[in-house]
Amino acid sequence: MTRLERSALVLGALGALGALGFGTLACNAPPDAEPGYDLEALQDPATCEECHPTHYREWLGSMHAYAAEDPVFRAMNAKGQRDTKGELGDFCVKCHAPMAVELGLTEDGLNLDEVPQKLQGVTCYFCHQVEAVEGTHNNPLRLAMDGVMRGSISDALAPEVHGVEASPLFNRDRVASSDLCGSCHDIVTPGGAHIERTYHEWLESFYGDPDPDDLSKPALWGLSCNDCHMDKSVGPIADYPGVPGDRSVHSHMFVGTDVALTDFPDAELGPQLRAEQLEAIEDQRKTSLCATLCVREQTPGEGDGLISVWLHNEAAGHAWPSGSTPDRRAWLELVGSVGEELVFSTGVVGEGSAIAELDDPNLWLLRDRIFDAEGAETHDFWAAYSYESELLPAPAVFGSTGDAATWRSRQFSAEALPERVEMRVQLRPVGLEILAELVDSGDLDPAIADAMATYTVEPSVLTWTPELGEVNEDPEVAEAYGTCVSSSPGCVTPELQGL
């Protein structure tokens, strides 16, 4: 039975109960009706679909809906529980299936196949039940566990559907809304390693800087999490008589870096939802980075080449990449040639090969490394006590000074002055060596590892030739770096601007 078929059965049962006087189908209820949904019904995302079909469908194709289905999560959790002899407990599952933990249906996530589908993943009820944020990481959210759905609308028109309460935790113009998102998207291991720092990175950036005249709001240049991850449009929030059509409507796709490696929970829509997710993520990558590439003769008269590359975190409100950065693999691919002859190469790896397998002294890899209690590098986050990071930071200060601090650069020596240089930044949400370890431990199907693709970050795709390269007006800059190409006229490294 598909999820949509199950939804139809749930709605049909609710309708039957309503006919017997036990409740009323809310979207068809008269204005003076009592609330039509009890707590059990509200905890099922399929119930929300009746009045919020667009939100439901977007959520159904999100990593929130997929969180407990994700085979990589399940494999890591299984390995972690085994390696720690169960001491890992609910560390993983309280974020990946928080309602199942809240209701006492799982303690470690190993029995998720026995948990009702409606309580898996990060559900509508879980988010809209948050009444307080009591920390900064590892899901410190306090749930009301009542029939009141919290949101940003203060004059909702359908109290007979369920209770409604406006909360700053759901107002994209308030800092508190990022506190809600960030407390789950910030992870500190049992050993004390801060291995996921998306919320912390946002707090340290100027995007999270509060307005000095109203500390509840971001500053004029600020952005909350859902400014980027919940696109806004205008229209009705619910399919319900009398709902205004001029509301601010927020997408519930929650687009980020991670991708679904299998179909989403709904078998019918699964392939289509996955295609839509990949398209949305590709669109978001288009504004994440920008780059500059310069080439000159390294030693005058000797014929060798110097290639300079700058990368810039252009629009992420946190570091790039972010999230599960010990697992992420982002790197520079750079190739220089003279005719058909290769004179320089770094970061070139086959689709099915791990970037870690490269014997490449020039490799520029953007990721975190985590270390166990003895200081040895590990891929097992539950064993992490410390970390080292090399990411592209978000600006901490508004203006050109803050922007300048976010650029990172590398220089490379080529054995001959190239006639053509091509570059791009490549991204894998999870490194292939991480997946290979899970396959070897017996916790992950090899087919899942094979499904991990490599994605190109589009603004970083640059080609330099002597004809395409531009000479800087400052003769000292031109002498130092040669001729250059950039992602856009507005994306030029400060060194080339003389700053």
C-alpha positions in Angstrom: 0.0 0.0 0.0 1.4 3.4 -0.9 1.6 6.3 1.5 -1.2 8.1 -0.5 -3.4 5.0 -0.2 -2.7 4.9 3.6 -3.6 8.6 3.7 -6.9 8.0 2.0 -7.7 5.3 4.6 -6.8 7.6 7.4 -9.0 10.4 6.0 -11.8 8.0 5.3 -11.7 6.7 8.9 -11.7 10.2 10.2 -14.8 10.9 8.0 -16.5 7.9 9.4 -15.8 8.9 13.0 -17.2 12.4 12.2 -20.4 10.9 10.8 -20.7 9.0 14.1 -20.2 12.1 16.1 -16.6 11.4 17.1 -15.1 14.3 15.1 -15.5 16.3 11.9 -13.4 16.4 8.8 -11.9 19.8 9.5 -11.7 21.3 6.0 -15.4 20.6 5.5 -16.4 21.7 8.9 -18.9 24.5 9.6 -17.3 27.6 11.2 -18.8 26.8 14.7 -17.6 23.2 14.8 -15.4 21.8 17.5 -11.8 21.0 16.6 -12.0 18.1 14.2 -8.6 16.4 14.8 -7.4 14.6 17.9 -3.7 14.3 18.8 -3.3 11.0 17.1 -4.6 12.4 13.8 -2.5 15.6 14.1 0.6 13.5 14.5 0.1 12.0 11.0 1.5 14.2 8.2 -1.2 12.7 5.9 -3.8 14.5 8.0 -2.2 17.8 7.2 -2.4 17.0 3.5 -6.2 17.5 3.5 -5.9 21.3 4.1 -2.2 21.8 3.2 -1.7 19.7 0.1 1.1 21.9 -1.3 3.1 21.9 2.0 2.5 18.2 2.4 3.9 17.4 -1.0 6.9 19.6 -0.6 7.6 18.0 2.8 7.2 14.5 1.3 10.1 15.3 -1.0 12.3 16.7 1.7 15.2 15.3 3.7 12.9 15.9 6.8 10.5 13.3 5.5 13.4 11.0 4.5 15.4 11.4 7.7 14.4 8.0 9.2 14.4 6.2 5.9 17.9 7.4 4.9 19.9 4.2 4.6 23.2 6.0 5.4 21.7 7.2 8.7 20.5 3.8 9.5 23.8 2.2 8.6 25.8 4.7 10.7 23.4 4.3 13.6 23.6 0.5 13.5 27.4 0.7 13.4 27.5 3.3 16.2 25.2 1.3 18.5 27.3 -1.8 17.9 30.7 -0.1 18.4 29.5 1.6 21.6 27.6 -1.4 22.9 24.4 0.6 22.9 25.8 3.6 24.7 25.0 5.8 21.7 21.4 5.5 22.6 19.1 8.0 21.0 21.9 10.4 19.9 21.0 9.9 16.2 17.4 9.0 16.3 16.2 11.9 18.4 16.9 14.1 15.4 16.0 11.6 12.6 12.8 10.4 14.2 12.1 12.7 17.1 8.4 11.9 17.5 9.2 8.2 17.8 11.6 9.1 20.6 9.1 11.5 22.2 6.4 8.9 22.3 8.7 6.2 23.7 8.5 4.0 20.6 12.3 3.8 20.1 15.3 4.3 22.3 18.1 3.7 19.8 16.5 3.7 16.3 17.3 0.1 15.7 13.6 -0.8 15.6 12.4 1.9 13.2 10.8 -0.7 10.9 8.3 -1.4 13.7 7.5 2.3 14.2 4.4 3.6 12.4 5.4 5.5 9.2 3.6 8.6 10.4 6.1 9.0 13.3 9.2 8.6 11.2 11.3 11.5 10.0 10.9 15.1 11.1 7.2 15.5 10.9 4.8 18.4 10.6 3.6 17.8 14.2 7.1 17.7 15.6 8.1 21.1 14.2 4.8 22.9 14.8 4.6 21.6 18.4 7.9 23.3 19.5 7.1 25.8 22.3 10.6 26.5 23.5 14.3 26.1 22.5 16.3 25.1 25.6 19.8 24.8 24.1 22.0 25.3 21.0 22.6 21.7 19.8 21.5 18.1 19.7 17.8 18.8 19.6 17.0 20.6 22.9 13.5 21.4 21.7 10.6 21.3 24.2 7.3 20.1 22.7 3.9 21.1 23.9 2.3 17.8 22.8 -1.1 19.4 22.6 -3.6 20.1 19.8 -2.3 23.6 19.1 -0.2 24.0 16.0 2.4 26.8 16.2 3.2 29.0 13.2 3.7 32.5 12.0 0.1 33.5 11.3 -1.5 35.4 14.1 -5.0 35.6 12.6 -5.6 32.0 11.3 -9.1 31.5 10.2 -9.7 27.9 11.1 -9.6 27.3 14.8 -12.1 24.5 14.4 -9.5 22.5 12.6 -7.0 22.6 15.4 -5.7 25.1 17.9 -3.5 27.8 16.4 -0.8 29.9 18.1 1.5 32.5 16.6 5.1 32.1 17.7 8.3 34.0 17.0 10.0 30.6 16.5 8.2 30.4 13.2 8.6 34.0 12.1 11.4 34.2 9.4 12.0 37.8 10.3 13.0 36.9 13.9 16.2 35.5 15.2 14.3 33.0 17.2 13.3 31.1 14.0 16.9 30.3 13.4 17.2 29.1 17.0 14.5 26.6 16.2 16.2 25.3 13.1 19.7 25.5 14.4 19.3 23.5 17.5 18.9 20.4 15.5 21.4 21.4 12.8 24.2 21.7 15.3 25.8 18.5 16.8 28.2 17.9 19.6 29.4 14.4 20.0 29.4 12.5 23.4 33.2 13.1 23.4 32.7 16.9 23.0 33.6 17.4 19.4 31.5 20.1 17.7 31.2 18.2 14.4 28.2 19.9 12.9 28.2 23.7 13.3 25.7 25.2 10.9 23.8 27.1 13.6 27.1 28.2 15.3 28.5 29.3 11.9 25.3 31.4 11.3 25.6 33.0 14.7 29.2 33.9 14.0 28.3 35.5 10.7 26.8 38.9 10.0 23.7 37.2 8.7 22.8 36.3 12.3 23.7 39.7 13.7 20.7 41.1 15.5 19.3 44.5 14.9 20.7 46.7 17.7 17.4 48.5 18.0 15.4 45.3 18.3 17.3 42.2 19.4 14.5 39.9 18.4 15.1 40.7 14.8 18.0 40.1 12.4 19.8 43.3 11.3 18.9 44.8 7.9 21.4 42.6 6.2 20.5 39.5 8.2 19.1 36.3 7.0 17.3 33.6 9.0 17.6 29.9 8.1 14.3 29.9 6.2 15.2 32.9 4.2 17.4 30.6 2.2 15.9 27.1 2.9 12.2 27.9 2.7 11.6 30.0 -0.4 8.8 32.5 0.1 5.9 33.1 -2.3 2.4 34.7 -1.9 -0.9 32.7 -1.9 -3.3 30.9 0.4 -1.7 28.8 3.2 -4.6 26.3 3.3 -7.3 24.9 1.0 -10.1 26.3 3.2 -13.0 28.6 2.5 -12.2 32.2 3.3 -8.4 31.8 3.6 -6.8 35.0 2.2 -4.7 34.6 -1.0 -2.1 37.1 0.0 -0.4 35.2 2.7 3.4 34.6 2.9 3.7 30.9 1.9 7.0 29.1 2.7 8.3 26.1 0.8 8.7 23.0 2.9 11.3 21.3 0.7 14.1 22.4 3.0 16.7 22.3 0.2 20.3 21.8 1.3 23.3 19.6 0.4 22.1 16.1 1.3 20.2 14.1 -1.3 18.0 11.0 -1.2 19.8 7.9 -2.4 16.6 5.9 -2.6 13.0 6.9 -3.4 11.2 9.0 -0.9 8.6 7.3 1.5 5.8 7.6 -1.1 6.3 4.8 -3.6 4.1 6.4 -6.3 5.6 9.9 -6.2 9.1 8.8 -5.0 11.0 9.1 -8.3 9.4 12.4 -9.2 10.1 13.9 -5.8 13.7 12.9 -6.0 14.1 14.5 -9.4 12.5 17.7 -8.1 14.8 17.6 -5.1 17.9 17.3 -7.3 16.8 20.2 -9.5 16.1 22.4 -6.4 19.5 21.6 -4.9 21.2 22.4 -8.2 19.5 25.8 -8.3 20.7 26.5 -4.7 24.3 25.6 -5.6 24.2 28.3 -8.3 24.5 31.0 -5.7 26.7 29.4 -3.1 30.2 30.0 -4.4 32.1 32.1 -6.8 35.7 32.0 -8.0 38.6 33.7 -9.7 41.3 32.0 -11.8 44.6 33.7 -12.9 47.5 32.5 -14.9 51.0 33.9 -15.6 54.5 32.9 -16.4 56.0 31.9 -13.0 59.7 32.6 -13.8 60.2 35.1 -16.6 61.9 33.4 -19.6 61.7 29.9 -18.1 58.4 28.9 -19.7 56.8 27.5 -16.5 53.4 28.6 -15.2 51.8 29.9 -12.1 48.1 29.2 -11.6 46.3 31.2 -8.8 42.8 30.2 -7.7 40.5 32.0 -5.2 37.2 30.6 -3.9 34.6 32.6 -2.1 31.6 31.7 0.0 29.3 34.0 -1.9 25.8 33.5 -0.4 25.7 30.8 2.2 24.6 32.1 5.6 27.1 29.7 7.2 30.4 28.0 6.2 30.6 26.1 2.9 30.1 23.2 2.9 28.2 22.9 6.1 26.2 20.3 8.0 27.9 16.9 8.3 31.2 18.2 7.3 33.3 15.2 8.5 31.4 13.3 5.9 31.3 15.9 3.1 33.8 15.9 0.3 34.2 19.2 -1.7 37.4 19.8 -3.7 39.0 21.8 -6.5 39.5 20.1 -9.8 42.0 22.0 -11.9 43.6 21.0 -15.2 46.1 22.9 -17.3 47.2 22.0 -20.8 49.3 23.0 -23.8 47.5 21.6 -26.9 46.7 18.0 -26.0 49.5 17.8 -23.5 48.7 18.0 -19.8 51.0 20.3 -17.9 49.1 20.4 -14.5 46.3 18.4 -12.9 44.8 18.2 -9.4 41.5 16.9 -8.0 40.7 14.7 -11.0 39.0 11.5 -9.8 36.7 9.0 -11.4 33.0 8.9 -10.6 33.3 5.7 -8.6 36.6 6.5 -6.9 37.0 8.1 -3.5 38.8 11.4 -3.4 40.7 10.1 -0.5 42.4 7.5 -2.8 44.2 10.2 -4.8 47.9 10.6 -4.3 47.8 14.3 -5.0 50.0 16.7 -3.0 48.2 19.7 -4.5 44.7 18.5 -3.6 42.5 21.3 -2.1 39.9 19.5 -0.1 37.2 21.4 1.8 36.0 19.3 4.8 36.4 18.6 8.5 38.6 15.9 10.0 37.6 14.3 13.3 39.9 12.6 15.8 39.4 10.0 18.5 40.5 10.2 22.2 44.0 9.2 21.2 44.3 11.8 18.4 43.9 9.3 15.6 41.7 10.3 12.6 38.4 8.5 12.5 35.3 8.5 10.4 33.1 7.4 13.3 31.5 10.5 14.7 30.6 8.7 18.0 34.3 8.3 18.6 35.2 12.0 17.9 36.8 14.1 20.6 38.2 16.9 18.5 38.2 18.2 14.9 40.1 20.2 12.4 38.3 22.3 9.8 39.0 23.7 6.4 35.8 25.3 5.1 35.0 28.5 3.3 33.7 30.8 6.1 30.7 33.1 6.0 31.6 36.8 6.5 31.6 37.8 10.2 31.5 41.6 9.5 29.2 43.4 7.1 31.0 45.3 4.2 34.1 44.9 2.1 36.3 44.0 5.1 34.1 41.1 6.1 33.8 40.0 2.5 37.5 40.0 2.0 38.0 37.7 5.0 35.9 35.0 3.4 38.1 34.4 0.3 40.6 31.5 0.3 43.3 31.0 -2.2 45.9 28.5 -3.5 48.7 28.8 -6.0 50.0 25.9 -8.2 53.1 25.5 -10.3 52.7 24.1 -13.8 55.7 22.5 -15.6 54.9 24.7 -18.6 52.8 27.9 -19.2 49.4 26.5 -20.0 47.5 27.6 -23.1 44.2 26.5 -21.4 43.2 26.0 -17.8 39.9 24.6 -16.6 38.6 24.5 -13.1 35.5 23.5 -11.1 34.6 22.7 -7.5 33.1 19.2 -7.1 30.9 18.1 -4.2 29.9 14.7 -2.7 27.4 15.0 0.2 29.0 11.9 1.7 32.5 10.7 0.8 32.8 7.3 -1.0 35.3 6.1 1.6 32.7 6.7 4.3 30.2 4.6 2.5 32.7 1.9 1.7 33.4 1.5 5.4 29.7 1.0 6.1 29.5 -1.5 3.3 32.5 -3.4 4.6 30.9 -3.5 8.1 27.8 -5.1 6.7 25.6 -2.1 7.6 25.0 -0.6 4.1 23.9 -2.2 0.8 26.6 -1.7 -1.9 23.9 -0.4 -4.3 23.4 2.6 -1.9 27.0 3.5 -2.0 27.0 3.2 -5.8 24.1 5.7 -5.9 26.2 8.6 -4.4 26.9 11.0 -7.2 29.3 13.9 -7.7 27.9 17.3 -8.2 29.5 20.3 -9.8 29.1 23.7 -8.2 28.2 25.7 -11.2 29.7 29.2 -10.5 33.1 27.7 -9.9 33.3 26.3 -13.5 35.9 28.6 -15.2 38.0 28.4 -18.3 41.1 30.5 -18.8 42.9 31.0 -22.1 45.1 34.0 -23.1 42.2 35.3 -25.1 39.7 35.0 -22.3 42.0 36.3 -19.5 41.6 40.0 -18.5 44.5 42.1 -17.5 44.1 44.0 -14.2 44.5 47.8 -14.5 46.9 47.9 -11.6 50.3 47.0 -13.1 51.6 45.5 -9.9 48.5 43.3 -9.6 48.9 42.3 -13.3 52.5 41.5 -12.8 51.8 39.4 -9.7 48.9 37.4 -11.1 48.8 37.7 -14.9 45.5 37.6 -16.6 42.3 36.4 -14.9 38.8 35.2 -15.3 36.0 35.3 -12.6 32.6 33.9 -12.1 31.1 37.3 -12.6 32.2 41.0 -12.7 31.0 41.3 -9.1 32.9 38.3 -7.9 36.6 39.4 -8.1 39.0 38.6 -5.3 40.1 41.6 -3.2 43.8 41.0 -4.2 42.8 41.9 -7.7 41.0 44.9 -6.6 44.0 46.2 -4.6 42.1 46.0 -1.3 
